[in-house]
Amino acid sequence: MYTENDTLHMLNDELSLIAKWESEQGDLWIWEKIGRLPFALLDKITPSRLRKWLGQALDELGAYIQTGGQYLVNDTRVLQQLATEESIAPHTLTLNEVHKLSIRSMNRTAESIKQSRVQLATYQGATTGIGGLLTLSIDIPFLLGLSLKAAQEMALSYGYDPLDKKERIFIVQCLQFASADYVGKQAILQNLSTFHSENPERESISQLQGWREVMATYVDNLGWKKLFQFIPIAGILFGAWINHSTVNDVAEAAQMLYRKRRVLEKLESLQ
């Protein structure tokens, strides 16, 4: 039904582009590191409602790793877009057949979905920025959910099933990668390079050092940038910018890391 038309040369070119992207992943800006500090001070002045939402976000990420929770996405939209890119009849493509498609079709689908999710995040950030502190408690869980769903759609674009617990762990590590410093990024890249080892699930959970720590880091990285969203009206600009950059970073990380996995698997099949 489908023809694998990815040549060895094309796949090696893809791998070179991914390697270039990896080499460009630098450290956090100094203001991002400093930006983690306000949350230590905010704990005493943060309204109980906001603390409740943050705690819920932590618990939901744990549930996501274990069961997928409310964040699992439907694969229909992604599969239809992949079918369109490959010029085949909609509703005939299954997730198990995606690996047979060309890497270029996967790339175009992933890029289109990423742009769509980033645009949605931007509008959401601007909307919740109107209300300052009151709407911030709504924005953080939304931002977590949208980040996870964007990463899942990247997985689907390259033929991986987010229903699989192993993929959910991989997705959380993509989220962690997007907010890590240089040392953290290199450690995650090293870990993910051996993701298909004998016991990837056990090793990955161990290296995550607990899902609560991952989520705490993710929330902390919003830092002082989110503080500006406390200001009504002015929070519109900051909210739009923060959500745009956060979802873009997560989606890009998931896109490139899943792209690398698929390219390597295609290379193995050719060799």
Buried (B, 14 or more C-beta within 10 A) or exposed (E): EBEEEBEEEBBEEBBEBBEEBBEEBEEBEEEBEEBBEBBEEBEEEBEEEBEEBBEBBBBBBBBBBEEBBEBBBEBEEBBBBBBBBBEBEEEEBEBEBBBBBBBBBBBBBBBBBBEBBBEBBBEBBBBBBBBBBBBBBBBBBBBBBBBBBBBBBBBBBBBBBBBEBBBBBBBBBBBBBBBBBEEBBEBBBEBBEEBEEEEBBEBBBEBBEEBEEBBBBBBBBBBBBBBBBBBBEEBBBBBBBBBBBBBBBBBBBBBBBBBBBBBBBBBEEEE
